[in-house]
Amino acid sequence: MSKRFFNKKEGSSVTILKGVFMGVPFILFIITVFLLSIWFYNSVLLTNPYFSFLFGKEAVDTTGPETFPVHREAEPGENAGEHFYVPEEFPIVQYGEQWATLDINSAEVSKSPVIFGDGNDILKRGIAHFTGSRFPGQMGNIVMSGHVTTPFSKLDKVKVGDLVQLHTKYGEYEYEVYETVIFKYTDETYVLPSDGTEKLTIYTCYPAGISFKSDRLAIICSKVSGKNWME
């Protein structure tokens, strides 16, 4: 009887040990998935304006302090054909600061505030200007977004050829719509920063009237007038 008791006790201990060893890989797997999820959330979702807009979070600006070079005249002894830039002459815009207003007559948008930043707090105040994109006159993709309820409830009324005006702290800019496009929220083709030819990209959720909007509506505009700060 004593022998059977110890055999049962020994068997129970072995079973417990087997359970522990079998459970270790699963626990490690769960920990790994959890850590990868944290990394993905911090490194991808919060640094991407498109996903931060979707999840209602404030995007993290990973570009660091940005300088805004402007043209100056060549000094004696310098090649007059070269371009020289003085960063301090361009007005520095802080995160959360309104630096412009936007007019789109065909969408009934008038003097809507444009704010530097792309978090949900910014979108509640007006039009969000993605911190990783360019400013007017800096040659590249200027990316802005806003809620479909307001101010872009009628952005779908905009047609190719319509004009868009930006009244900034440092000058007046006008753009002409050359493309309207509907794309999936997972498609970053139109909202990624870029250098080169200046264009203005404005997008919002689409369509209005449903809770989860998997599509985005964008108008893409070419520059008509306004001072160039980079060449």
Secondary structure, DSSP 4 states (H G I P E B T S, - for coil): -HHHHHHHHHHHHHHHHHHHHHHHHHHHHHHHHHHHHHHHIIIIITT-HHHHHHHT-PPP--S-S-----EEPPPTTS-TTS-EE-GGGSPP--TT-EEEEEEEGGGTEEEEEEEEB-SHHHHHHSEEE-TTSPPTTSSBEEEEE-BTTTB-TTGGG--TT-EEEEEETTEEEEEEEEEEEEEETT--TTTS--BSS-EEEEEEEESTT-SS--EEEEEEEEEEE---S--
